[in-house]
Amino acid sequence: MKTVFICEDGIYPWDQVTHSYDKDFLTLTLLNHEIKEAWPSWCKLEFLLKEKWPFTVRWGTYGIKPYSKTMEYVTIKEFSKKAGPGDILLKNEVTSVYSYIQQLNTPSTETDPSTLGSACNSIRLMIQNERTAELSQRLSALDYILTTNDFRLILFNSSTLSIRFFNGETYGAIQLICHSKHKNLILPKINEIKIKEITRSDIYEYMQSPS
């Protein structure tokens, strides 16, 4: 089945019941029956977006708390072992939760999409420069990504794009959520990869169609 896309004003996280109709934001969803089938379209779109957003990072938290001293030691040691230049591990002194920013240098074309899925404690971000200290500091206020307000915090820098991946029993979705000021730049990129647009009301019919 061919991948389709949905473009909506507002914040529409696929894994959340409550959405926001805030027109300052934009949600673009690539949809297919499996994430691996939507992945080639995402790789093409990401390649085009990298002209303006050349750097990709993963932000997340180690959300188990309270930490024992042993857990803290293991967390720091394991992160340090895998960390590359520019990777950041930060402890929120109020919540005691550790968060991290990891530079992603592997092209999406070399990534196995079956290893990706929704997680309430991590998100992928496309950014315009490698200066991530402020980003890390601001996002350390989050333990989990559970509300639309969490996305507002994640997108406090209006130039950032947030990307999430969802694997369901009958669908695979890749969502890009960002500020709506990027709409006129992103939609022409979508047109370049030649995928069909549907609306939210078309989702059921699309999902019921044969693969």
C-alpha positions as CSV (number, residue, x, y, z in Angstrom):
1,M,0.0,0.0,0.0
2,K,1.2,3.5,-0.8
3,T,2.0,5.8,2.1
4,V,-0.3,8.8,2.6
5,F,0.0,11.9,4.7
6,I,-2.3,14.0,6.9
7,C,-1.5,17.7,7.6
8,E,-3.3,19.3,10.5
9,D,-3.1,22.7,12.2
10,G,-2.4,22.0,15.9
11,I,-0.8,19.3,18.0
12,Y,-2.1,15.8,17.4
13,P,0.2,13.2,19.0
14,W,-0.9,9.8,17.7
15,D,-0.7,8.2,21.2
16,Q,-2.6,10.9,23.1
17,V,-6.4,11.3,23.5
18,T,-6.3,15.1,24.1
19,H,-5.2,17.2,21.2
20,S,-4.7,20.9,20.7
21,Y,-6.1,23.0,17.9
22,D,-3.5,25.7,18.5
23,K,-2.8,27.0,15.0
24,D,0.7,28.1,16.0
25,F,1.6,24.5,15.6
26,L,1.5,21.9,12.8
27,T,1.3,18.1,12.8
28,L,2.3,16.1,9.7
29,T,1.6,12.4,9.8
30,L,2.9,9.8,7.4
31,L,0.7,6.7,7.5
32,N,0.9,3.2,6.2
33,H,-0.1,-0.3,7.6
34,E,3.4,-0.8,8.9
35,I,6.1,1.6,9.9
36,K,8.6,-0.1,7.6
37,E,6.3,0.7,4.7
38,A,6.1,4.4,5.6
39,W,9.9,4.5,6.2
40,P,11.1,5.0,2.6
41,S,8.8,8.1,2.3
42,W,10.1,9.4,5.6
43,C,13.8,8.9,4.5
44,K,13.1,10.9,1.4
45,L,11.4,13.7,3.3
46,E,14.1,13.8,6.0
47,F,16.8,14.1,3.3
48,L,15.0,17.1,1.9
49,L,14.5,18.7,5.3
50,K,18.1,18.3,6.2
51,E,18.9,21.2,3.9
52,K,17.5,23.5,6.7
53,W,17.7,21.1,9.7
54,P,21.0,19.3,9.2
55,F,21.4,17.9,12.7
56,T,19.3,15.1,14.4
57,V,19.4,14.3,18.1
58,R,17.5,12.0,20.4
59,W,16.3,13.5,23.7
60,G,15.1,11.3,26.5
61,T,15.0,10.6,30.2
62,Y,15.9,7.7,32.5
63,G,12.5,8.0,34.1
64,I,12.9,5.6,37.1
65,K,13.0,7.5,40.4
66,P,14.1,7.8,43.1
67,Y,17.5,6.7,42.0
68,S,19.7,4.7,44.4
69,K,23.4,5.7,44.4
70,T,24.1,2.5,42.6
71,M,21.5,3.2,39.9
72,E,23.0,6.7,39.4
73,Y,26.5,5.3,39.1
74,V,25.4,2.7,36.5
75,T,23.4,5.3,34.5
76,I,26.3,7.7,34.3
77,K,28.8,4.9,33.5
78,E,26.6,3.4,30.8
79,F,26.0,6.8,29.2
80,S,29.7,7.8,29.3
81,K,30.6,4.5,27.6
82,K,28.4,5.1,24.6
83,A,28.5,8.9,24.5
84,G,30.0,10.7,21.6
85,P,31.2,14.3,21.2
86,G,28.3,16.7,21.9
87,D,26.2,14.1,23.8
88,I,24.9,15.5,27.1
89,L,23.7,13.8,30.3
90,L,22.0,16.2,32.8
91,K,20.4,15.7,36.2
92,N,17.4,17.8,37.2
93,E,18.1,18.8,40.7
94,V,14.4,19.3,41.5
95,T,13.1,16.0,40.2
96,S,16.4,14.0,40.3
97,V,15.6,12.6,36.9
98,Y,18.4,12.2,34.4
99,S,17.9,13.3,30.8
100,Y,20.2,13.0,27.8
101,I,20.8,14.3,24.3
102,Q,22.4,12.0,21.9
103,Q,23.6,13.0,18.5
104,L,22.3,10.7,15.8
105,N,24.8,10.3,13.0
106,T,23.5,7.2,11.3
107,P,21.5,8.0,8.2
108,S,17.8,6.9,8.4
109,T,18.4,4.8,5.3
110,E,20.7,2.6,7.4
111,T,18.2,2.4,10.4
112,D,16.0,-0.6,11.0
113,P,12.5,1.0,11.4
114,S,11.3,-2.1,13.3
115,T,13.5,-0.9,16.2
116,L,11.5,2.4,16.5
117,G,8.3,2.9,18.3
118,S,6.4,5.3,20.5
119,A,7.9,6.0,23.9
120,C,6.7,8.6,26.4
121,N,10.2,9.3,27.6
122,S,12.0,10.0,24.3
123,I,11.7,12.0,21.1
124,R,13.8,12.7,18.0
125,L,14.5,16.3,17.1
126,M,15.8,17.9,14.0
127,I,17.7,21.1,14.7
128,Q,19.6,23.8,12.8
129,N,22.8,23.8,14.7
130,E,24.8,21.6,17.1
131,R,24.5,23.9,20.1
132,T,22.3,21.7,22.4
133,A,23.2,23.0,25.9
134,E,20.1,25.3,26.1
135,L,17.9,22.6,24.6
136,S,19.2,20.1,27.2
137,Q,18.6,22.5,30.1
138,R,15.1,23.4,29.1
139,L,14.0,19.8,28.4
140,S,15.4,18.5,31.7
141,A,12.2,19.9,33.2
142,L,10.3,17.0,31.6
143,D,10.0,13.5,33.0
144,Y,7.7,12.1,30.3
145,I,5.9,13.3,27.2
146,L,2.3,13.0,28.1
147,T,0.5,16.2,27.2
148,T,0.3,18.8,24.4
149,N,1.9,21.2,26.8
150,D,4.9,18.9,26.9
151,F,5.2,19.5,23.1
152,R,5.1,23.2,23.6
153,L,8.0,22.9,25.9
154,I,9.9,20.6,23.5
155,L,9.3,23.2,20.8
156,F,10.2,26.2,22.8
157,N,12.8,27.0,20.1
158,S,10.5,27.6,17.2
159,S,13.1,26.4,14.7
160,T,13.0,22.8,16.1
161,L,11.2,19.9,14.4
162,S,10.0,17.0,16.6
163,I,9.6,13.5,15.2
164,R,7.9,10.4,16.8
165,F,7.3,6.9,15.5
166,F,4.3,4.6,16.2
167,N,3.9,0.9,15.5
168,G,0.4,-0.3,16.0
169,E,-1.3,-3.6,15.2
170,T,-2.8,-2.2,12.1
171,Y,-0.8,0.9,11.3
172,G,2.6,2.5,11.3
173,A,2.8,6.3,11.7
174,I,5.6,8.8,11.6
175,Q,4.7,12.2,13.0
176,L,6.4,15.5,12.6
177,I,5.2,18.3,15.0
178,C,6.6,21.8,14.7
179,H,5.6,25.4,14.6
180,S,3.2,26.3,11.8
181,K,5.6,28.9,10.4
182,H,7.4,26.0,8.7
183,K,4.3,24.8,6.8
184,N,5.1,26.7,3.6
185,L,8.5,25.1,3.6
186,I,7.5,21.6,4.5
187,L,4.5,21.0,2.3
188,P,6.5,21.6,-1.0
189,K,9.0,19.0,0.3
190,I,6.1,16.6,0.7
191,N,4.9,17.3,-2.8
192,E,8.4,16.5,-4.1
193,I,8.2,12.9,-2.7
194,K,4.8,12.5,-4.4
195,I,2.5,11.0,-1.7
196,K,-1.2,11.4,-1.5
197,E,-2.9,13.6,1.2
198,I,-5.9,12.4,3.1
199,T,-7.9,13.9,6.0
200,R,-8.5,12.6,9.4
201,S,-12.0,11.5,8.3
202,D,-10.4,9.3,5.6
203,I,-8.2,7.3,8.1
204,Y,-10.7,4.5,8.7
205,E,-11.4,3.9,5.0
206,Y,-7.6,4.0,4.3
207,M,-6.8,1.5,7.1
208,Q,-9.5,-0.9,5.9
209,S,-8.2,-1.0,2.4
210,P,-6.1,-4.0,1.4
211,S,-2.4,-3.8,1.9
